[in-house]
């Protein structure tokens, strides 16, 4: 049986420690670009989704081929943890009748 696998990349725009860390340039490419590319070229992952509230992150993620689910502002604060973000993405997908057997979280940094 083939499992349908979803990769979720949580990428908030308001990082405090390193400003704009998800889109910092590393060797000519935004950091998140490496994560998206690795997910897309993987033979194991079926779909790659970035969860973000930040327009720049969203645009860069689209350029690299990721699907976007817009993150609500209340899940984009300094105190928001990853679990509710993942829950939000999964609920959005279920509402569109998209189901997965396995979910992996790929950090963009």
CNS distance restraints for C-alpha pairs under 8 A (distance, minus, plus):
assign (resid   3 and name CA) (resid 100 and name CA) 7.53 0.50 0.50
assign (resid   3 and name CA) (resid 101 and name CA) 5.53 0.50 0.50
assign (resid   3 and name CA) (resid 102 and name CA) 6.90 0.50 0.50
assign (resid   4 and name CA) (resid  45 and name CA) 7.56 0.50 0.50
assign (resid   4 and name CA) (resid  46 and name CA) 6.30 0.50 0.50
assign (resid   4 and name CA) (resid  99 and name CA) 7.96 0.50 0.50
assign (resid   4 and name CA) (resid 100 and name CA) 5.07 0.50 0.50
assign (resid   4 and name CA) (resid 101 and name CA) 5.22 0.50 0.50
assign (resid   4 and name CA) (resid 102 and name CA) 6.42 0.50 0.50
assign (resid   5 and name CA) (resid  44 and name CA) 6.95 0.50 0.50
assign (resid   5 and name CA) (resid  45 and name CA) 5.08 0.50 0.50
assign (resid   5 and name CA) (resid  46 and name CA) 5.33 0.50 0.50
assign (resid   5 and name CA) (resid  47 and name CA) 6.89 0.50 0.50
assign (resid   5 and name CA) (resid 100 and name CA) 5.79 0.50 0.50
assign (resid   5 and name CA) (resid 101 and name CA) 6.07 0.50 0.50
assign (resid   5 and name CA) (resid 102 and name CA) 4.79 0.50 0.50
assign (resid   5 and name CA) (resid 103 and name CA) 5.82 0.50 0.50
assign (resid   5 and name CA) (resid 104 and name CA) 7.49 0.50 0.50
assign (resid   6 and name CA) (resid  45 and name CA) 6.03 0.50 0.50
assign (resid   6 and name CA) (resid  46 and name CA) 5.95 0.50 0.50
assign (resid   6 and name CA) (resid  47 and name CA) 5.07 0.50 0.50
assign (resid   6 and name CA) (resid  48 and name CA) 6.19 0.50 0.50
assign (resid   6 and name CA) (resid  49 and name CA) 7.67 0.50 0.50
assign (resid   6 and name CA) (resid 100 and name CA) 6.35 0.50 0.50
assign (resid   6 and name CA) (resid 102 and name CA) 6.29 0.50 0.50
assign (resid   6 and name CA) (resid 103 and name CA) 4.81 0.50 0.50
assign (resid   6 and name CA) (resid 104 and name CA) 6.21 0.50 0.50
assign (resid   7 and name CA) (resid  39 and name CA) 6.97 0.50 0.50
assign (resid   7 and name CA) (resid  45 and name CA) 6.56 0.50 0.50
assign (resid   7 and name CA) (resid  46 and name CA) 7.83 0.50 0.50
assign (resid   7 and name CA) (resid  47 and name CA) 6.17 0.50 0.50
assign (resid   7 and name CA) (resid  48 and name CA) 4.82 0.50 0.50
assign (resid   7 and name CA) (resid  49 and name CA) 6.21 0.50 0.50
assign (resid   7 and name CA) (resid 103 and name CA) 5.89 0.50 0.50
assign (resid   7 and name CA) (resid 104 and name CA) 4.84 0.50 0.50
assign (resid   7 and name CA) (resid 105 and name CA) 5.77 0.50 0.50
assign (resid   7 and name CA) (resid 106 and name CA) 6.58 0.50 0.50
assign (resid   8 and name CA) (resid  48 and name CA) 6.09 0.50 0.50
assign (resid   8 and name CA) (resid  49 and name CA) 4.96 0.50 0.50
assign (resid   8 and name CA) (resid  50 and name CA) 5.84 0.50 0.50
assign (resid   8 and name CA) (resid  51 and name CA) 7.10 0.50 0.50
assign (resid   8 and name CA) (resid  86 and name CA) 7.28 0.50 0.50
assign (resid   8 and name CA) (resid  89 and name CA) 7.96 0.50 0.50
assign (resid   8 and name CA) (resid 103 and name CA) 7.25 0.50 0.50
assign (resid   8 and name CA) (resid 104 and name CA) 6.24 0.50 0.50
assign (resid   8 and name CA) (resid 105 and name CA) 4.97 0.50 0.50
assign (resid   8 and name CA) (resid 106 and name CA) 6.11 0.50 0.50
assign (resid   9 and name CA) (resid  35 and name CA) 7.96 0.50 0.50
assign (resid   9 and name CA) (resid  36 and name CA) 7.88 0.50 0.50
assign (resid   9 and name CA) (resid  48 and name CA) 7.52 0.50 0.50
assign (resid   9 and name CA) (resid  49 and name CA) 6.10 0.50 0.50
assign (resid   9 and name CA) (resid  50 and name CA) 4.62 0.50 0.50
assign (resid   9 and name CA) (resid  51 and name CA) 6.17 0.50 0.50
assign (resid   9 and name CA) (resid 105 and name CA) 5.94 0.50 0.50
assign (resid   9 and name CA) (resid 106 and name CA) 5.01 0.50 0.50
assign (resid   9 and name CA) (resid 107 and name CA) 5.80 0.50 0.50
assign (resid   9 and name CA) (resid 108 and name CA) 6.46 0.50 0.50
assign (resid  10 and name CA) (resid  50 and name CA) 5.85 0.50 0.50
assign (resid  10 and name CA) (resid  51 and name CA) 4.90 0.50 0.50
assign (resid  10 and name CA) (resid  52 and name CA) 6.49 0.50 0.50
assign (resid  10 and name CA) (resid  82 and name CA) 7.40 0.50 0.50
assign (resid  10 and name CA) (resid  85 and name CA) 7.35 0.50 0.50
assign (resid  10 and name CA) (resid  86 and name CA) 7.88 0.50 0.50
assign (resid  10 and name CA) (resid 105 and name CA) 7.64 0.50 0.50
assign (resid  10 and name CA) (resid 106 and name CA) 7.47 0.50 0.50
assign (resid  10 and name CA) (resid 107 and name CA) 6.57 0.50 0.50
assign (resid  10 and name CA) (resid 108 and name CA) 7.28 0.50 0.50
assign (resid  11 and name CA) (resid  22 and name CA) 6.53 0.50 0.50
assign (resid  11 and name CA) (resid  50 and name CA) 6.75 0.50 0.50
assign (resid  11 and name CA) (resid  51 and name CA) 5.99 0.50 0.50
assign (resid  11 and name CA) (resid  52 and name CA) 5.21 0.50 0.50
assign (resid  11 and name CA) (resid  57 and name CA) 7.33 0.50 0.50
assign (resid  11 and name CA) (resid 107 and name CA) 7.79 0.50 0.50
assign (resid  11 and name CA) (resid 108 and name CA) 6.69 0.50 0.50
assign (resid  12 and name CA) (resid  22 and name CA) 7.82 0.50 0.50
assign (resid  12 and name CA) (resid  51 and name CA) 7.69 0.50 0.50
assign (resid  12 and name CA) (resid  52 and name CA) 5.32 0.50 0.50
assign (resid  12 and name CA) (resid  53 and name CA) 6.46 0.50 0.50
assign (resid  12 and name CA) (resid  54 and name CA) 6.70 0.50 0.50
assign (resid  12 and name CA) (resid  76 and name CA) 6.04 0.50 0.50
assign (resid  13 and name CA) (resid  20 and name CA) 6.28 0.50 0.50
assign (resid  13 and name CA) (resid  22 and name CA) 7.52 0.50 0.50
assign (resid  13 and name CA) (resid  52 and name CA) 7.12 0.50 0.50
assign (resid  13 and name CA) (resid  53 and name CA) 6.76 0.50 0.50
assign (resid  13 and name CA) (resid  54 and name CA) 5.08 0.50 0.50
assign (resid  13 and name CA) (resid  57 and name CA) 7.01 0.50 0.50
assign (resid  13 and name CA) (resid  76 and name CA) 7.80 0.50 0.50
assign (resid  14 and name CA) (resid  19 and name CA) 7.25 0.50 0.50
assign (resid  14 and name CA) (resid  20 and name CA) 6.96 0.50 0.50
assign (resid  14 and name CA) (resid  76 and name CA) 7.57 0.50 0.50
assign (resid  14 and name CA) (resid  77 and name CA) 7.55 0.50 0.50
assign (resid  14 and name CA) (resid  78 and name CA) 7.59 0.50 0.50
assign (resid  15 and name CA) (resid  19 and name CA) 5.54 0.50 0.50
assign (resid  15 and name CA) (resid  20 and name CA) 6.27 0.50 0.50
assign (resid  15 and name CA) (resid  21 and name CA) 6.90 0.50 0.50
assign (resid  15 and name CA) (resid  78 and name CA) 7.58 0.50 0.50
assign (resid  16 and name CA) (resid  78 and name CA) 7.99 0.50 0.50
assign (resid  20 and name CA) (resid  24 and name CA) 6.22 0.50 0.50
assign (resid  21 and name CA) (resid  31 and name CA) 7.49 0.50 0.50
assign (resid  21 and name CA) (resid 109 and name CA) 7.31 0.50 0.50
assign (resid  22 and name CA) (resid  30 and name CA) 7.18 0.50 0.50
assign (resid  22 and name CA) (resid  31 and name CA) 5.60 0.50 0.50
assign (resid  22 and name CA) (resid  32 and name CA) 5.41 0.50 0.50
assign (resid  22 and name CA) (resid  57 and name CA) 7.44 0.50 0.50
assign (resid  22 and name CA) (resid 108 and name CA) 6.05 0.50 0.50
assign (resid  22 and name CA) (resid 109 and name CA) 6.19 0.50 0.50
assign (resid  23 and name CA) (resid  30 and name CA) 4.59 0.50 0.50
assign (resid  23 and name CA) (resid  31 and name CA) 5.30 0.50 0.50
assign (resid  23 and name CA) (resid  32 and name CA) 5.91 0.50 0.50
assign (resid  23 and name CA) (resid  33 and name CA) 7.96 0.50 0.50
assign (resid  23 and name CA) (resid  57 and name CA) 6.67 0.50 0.50
assign (resid  23 and name CA) (resid  60 and name CA) 7.94 0.50 0.50
assign (resid  24 and name CA) (resid  29 and name CA) 7.97 0.50 0.50
assign (resid  24 and name CA) (resid  30 and name CA) 5.23 0.50 0.50
assign (resid  24 and name CA) (resid  31 and name CA) 5.65 0.50 0.50
assign (resid  25 and name CA) (resid  29 and name CA) 5.16 0.50 0.50
assign (resid  25 and name CA) (resid  30 and name CA) 4.36 0.50 0.50
assign (resid  25 and name CA) (resid  31 and name CA) 6.08 0.50 0.50
assign (resid  26 and name CA) (resid  30 and name CA) 5.98 0.50 0.50
assign (resid  26 and name CA) (resid  31 and name CA) 6.01 0.50 0.50
assign (resid  29 and name CA) (resid  33 and name CA) 6.43 0.50 0.50
assign (resid  29 and name CA) (resid  34 and name CA) 7.52 0.50 0.50
assign (resid  30 and name CA) (resid  34 and name CA) 7.34 0.50 0.50
assign (resid  30 and name CA) (resid  60 and name CA) 8.00 0.50 0.50
assign (resid  31 and name CA) (resid  35 and name CA) 7.26 0.50 0.50
assign (resid  31 and name CA) (resid 108 and name CA) 6.52 0.50 0.50
assign (resid  31 and name CA) (resid 109 and name CA) 6.48 0.50 0.50
assign (resid  32 and name CA) (resid  36 and name CA) 6.29 0.50 0.50
assign (resid  32 and name CA) (resid  61 and name CA) 7.31 0.50 0.50
assign (resid  32 and name CA) (resid 108 and name CA) 4.72 0.50 0.50
assign (resid  32 and name CA) (resid 109 and name CA) 6.87 0.50 0.50
assign (resid  33 and name CA) (resid  37 and name CA) 6.03 0.50 0.50
assign (resid  33 and name CA) (resid  60 and name CA) 7.56 0.50 0.50
assign (resid  33 and name CA) (resid  61 and name CA) 6.92 0.50 0.50
assign (resid  33 and name CA) (resid  64 and name CA) 6.13 0.50 0.50
assign (resid  33 and name CA) (resid 108 and name CA) 7.99 0.50 0.50
assign (resid  34 and name CA) (resid  38 and name CA) 6.12 0.50 0.50
assign (resid  34 and name CA) (resid 108 and name CA) 7.72 0.50 0.50
assign (resid  35 and name CA) (resid  39 and name CA) 6.24 0.50 0.50
assign (resid  35 and name CA) (resid 106 and name CA) 6.99 0.50 0.50
assign (resid  35 and name CA) (resid 107 and name CA) 7.29 0.50 0.50
assign (resid  35 and name CA) (resid 108 and name CA) 5.51 0.50 0.50
assign (resid  36 and name CA) (resid  40 and name CA) 6.12 0.50 0.50
assign (resid  36 and name CA) (resid  48 and name CA) 7.19 0.50 0.50
assign (resid  36 and name CA) (resid  61 and name CA) 7.32 0.50 0.50
assign (resid  36 and name CA) (resid  64 and name CA) 6.54 0.50 0.50
assign (resid  36 and name CA) (resid  65 and name CA) 7.38 0.50 0.50
assign (resid  36 and name CA) (resid  66 and name CA) 6.47 0.50 0.50
assign (resid  36 and name CA) (resid 108 and name CA) 7.95 0.50 0.50
assign (resid  37 and name CA) (resid  41 and name CA) 6.08 0.50 0.50
assign (resid  37 and name CA) (resid  64 and name CA) 6.81 0.50 0.50
assign (resid  37 and name CA) (resid  65 and name CA) 7.92 0.50 0.50
assign (resid  38 and name CA) (resid  42 and name CA) 6.14 0.50 0.50
assign (resid  39 and name CA) (resid  45 and name CA) 6.47 0.50 0.50
assign (resid  39 and name CA) (resid  48 and name CA) 6.45 0.50 0.50
assign (resid  40 and name CA) (resid  45 and name CA) 7.01 0.50 0.50
assign (resid  40 and name CA) (resid  46 and name CA) 7.94 0.50 0.50
assign (resid  40 and name CA) (resid  47 and name CA) 7.47 0.50 0.50
assign (resid  40 and name CA) (resid  48 and name CA) 6.55 0.50 0.50
assign (resid  40 and name CA) (resid  65 and name CA) 7.72 0.50 0.50
assign (resid  40 and name CA) (resid  66 and name CA) 7.89 0.50 0.50
assign (resid  47 and name CA) (resid  67 and name CA) 7.92 0.50 0.50
assign (resid  48 and name CA) (resid  66 and name CA) 5.50 0.50 0.50
assign (resid  48 and name CA) (resid  67 and name CA) 6.16 0.50 0.50
assign (resid  49 and name CA) (resid  66 and name CA) 5.57 0.50 0.50
assign (resid  49 and name CA) (resid  67 and name CA) 4.67 0.50 0.50
assign (resid  49 and name CA) (resid  68 and name CA) 5.47 0.50 0.50
assign (resid  49 and name CA) (resid  69 and name CA) 6.81 0.50 0.50
assign (resid  50 and name CA) (resid  58 and name CA) 7.65 0.50 0.50
assign (resid  50 and name CA) (resid  61 and name CA) 6.97 0.50 0.50
assign (resid  50 and name CA) (resid  66 and name CA) 6.37 0.50 0.50
assign (resid  50 and name CA) (resid  67 and name CA) 6.20 0.50 0.50
assign (resid  50 and name CA) (resid  68 and name CA) 4.98 0.50 0.50
assign (resid  50 and name CA) (resid  69 and name CA) 6.29 0.50 0.50
assign (resid  51 and name CA) (resid  68 and name CA) 6.05 0.50 0.50
assign (resid  51 and name CA) (resid  69 and name CA) 5.06 0.50 0.50
assign (resid  51 and name CA) (resid  70 and name CA) 5.89 0.50 0.50
assign (resid  51 and name CA) (resid  71 and name CA) 5.60 0.50 0.50
assign (resid  51 and name CA) (resid  85 and name CA) 7.49 0.50 0.50
assign (resid  51 and name CA) (resid  89 and name CA) 7.19 0.50 0.50
assign (resid  52 and name CA) (resid  57 and name CA) 6.99 0.50 0.50
assign (resid  52 and name CA) (resid  58 and name CA) 6.54 0.50 0.50
assign (resid  52 and name CA) (resid  68 and name CA) 7.48 0.50 0.50
assign (resid  52 and name CA) (resid  69 and name CA) 6.87 0.50 0.50
assign (resid  52 and name CA) (resid  70 and name CA) 5.51 0.50 0.50
assign (resid  52 and name CA) (resid  71 and name CA) 4.92 0.50 0.50
assign (resid  52 and name CA) (resid  76 and name CA) 7.76 0.50 0.50
assign (resid  53 and name CA) (resid  58 and name CA) 7.56 0.50 0.50
assign (resid  53 and name CA) (resid  70 and name CA) 5.64 0.50 0.50
assign (resid  53 and name CA) (resid  71 and name CA) 4.89 0.50 0.50
assign (resid  53 and name CA) (resid  72 and name CA) 6.64 0.50 0.50
assign (resid  53 and name CA) (resid  73 and name CA) 6.79 0.50 0.50
assign (resid  53 and name CA) (resid  76 and name CA) 6.82 0.50 0.50
assign (resid  54 and name CA) (resid  58 and name CA) 6.09 0.50 0.50
assign (resid  55 and name CA) (resid  59 and name CA) 6.09 0.50 0.50
assign (resid  56 and name CA) (resid  60 and name CA) 6.18 0.50 0.50
assign (resid  57 and name CA) (resid  61 and name CA) 5.94 0.50 0.50
assign (resid  58 and name CA) (resid  62 and name CA) 6.18 0.50 0.50
assign (resid  58 and name CA) (resid  68 and name CA) 6.75 0.50 0.50
assign (resid  59 and name CA) (resid  63 and name CA) 6.28 0.50 0.50
assign (resid  60 and name CA) (resid  64 and name CA) 6.43 0.50 0.50
assign (resid  61 and name CA) (resid  65 and name CA) 6.43 0.50 0.50
assign (resid  61 and name CA) (resid  66 and name CA) 5.41 0.50 0.50
assign (resid  61 and name CA) (resid  67 and name CA) 7.58 0.50 0.50
assign (resid  61 and name CA) (resid  68 and name CA) 7.58 0.50 0.50
assign (resid  62 and name CA) (resid  66 and name CA) 5.16 0.50 0.50
assign (resid  62 and name CA) (resid  67 and name CA) 6.47 0.50 0.50
assign (resid  62 and name CA) (resid  68 and name CA) 7.25 0.50 0.50
assign (resid  69 and name CA) (resid  89 and name CA) 6.70 0.50 0.50
assign (resid  69 and name CA) (resid  92 and name CA) 7.97 0.50 0.50
assign (resid  71 and name CA) (resid  75 and name CA) 6.49 0.50 0.50
assign (resid  71 and name CA) (resid  76 and name CA) 6.95 0.50 0.50
assign (resid  71 and name CA) (resid  85 and name CA) 7.43 0.50 0.50
assign (resid  71 and name CA) (resid  88 and name CA) 7.92 0.50 0.50
assign (resid  72 and name CA) (resid  76 and name CA) 6.68 0.50 0.50
assign (resid  73 and name CA) (resid  77 and name CA) 7.00 0.50 0.50
assign (resid  74 and name CA) (resid  80 and name CA) 7.49 0.50 0.50
assign (resid  75 and name CA) (resid  80 and name CA) 5.37 0.50 0.50
assign (resid  75 and name CA) (resid  81 and name CA) 7.69 0.50 0.50
assign (resid  75 and name CA) (resid  84 and name CA) 7.22 0.50 0.50
assign (resid  75 and name CA) (resid  85 and name CA) 6.28 0.50 0.50
assign (resid  76 and name CA) (resid  80 and name CA) 6.22 0.50 0.50
assign (resid  80 and name CA) (resid  84 and name CA) 7.66 0.50 0.50
assign (resid  81 and name CA) (resid  85 and name CA) 7.14 0.50 0.50
assign (resid  82 and name CA) (resid  86 and name CA) 6.28 0.50 0.50
assign (resid  83 and name CA) (resid  87 and name CA) 6.16 0.50 0.50
assign (resid  84 and name CA) (resid  88 and name CA) 6.05 0.50 0.50
assign (resid  85 and name CA) (resid  89 and name CA) 6.42 0.50 0.50
assign (resid  86 and name CA) (resid  90 and name CA) 6.24 0.50 0.50
assign (resid  87 and name CA) (resid  91 and name CA) 6.11 0.50 0.50
assign (resid  88 and name CA) (resid  92 and name CA) 6.17 0.50 0.50
assign (resid  89 and name CA) (resid  93 and name CA) 6.28 0.50 0.50
assign (resid  90 and name CA) (resid  94 and name CA) 6.11 0.50 0.50
assign (resid  91 and name CA) (resid  95 and name CA) 6.15 0.50 0.50
assign (resid  92 and name CA) (resid  96 and name CA) 6.68 0.50 0.50
assign (resid  93 and name CA) (resid  97 and name CA) 6.40 0.50 0.50
assign (resid  93 and name CA) (resid  98 and name CA) 5.05 0.50 0.50
assign (resid  93 and name CA) (resid  99 and name CA) 6.85 0.50 0.50
assign (resid  94 and name CA) (resid  98 and name CA) 5.13 0.50 0.50
assign (resid  94 and name CA) (resid  99 and name CA) 5.93 0.50 0.50
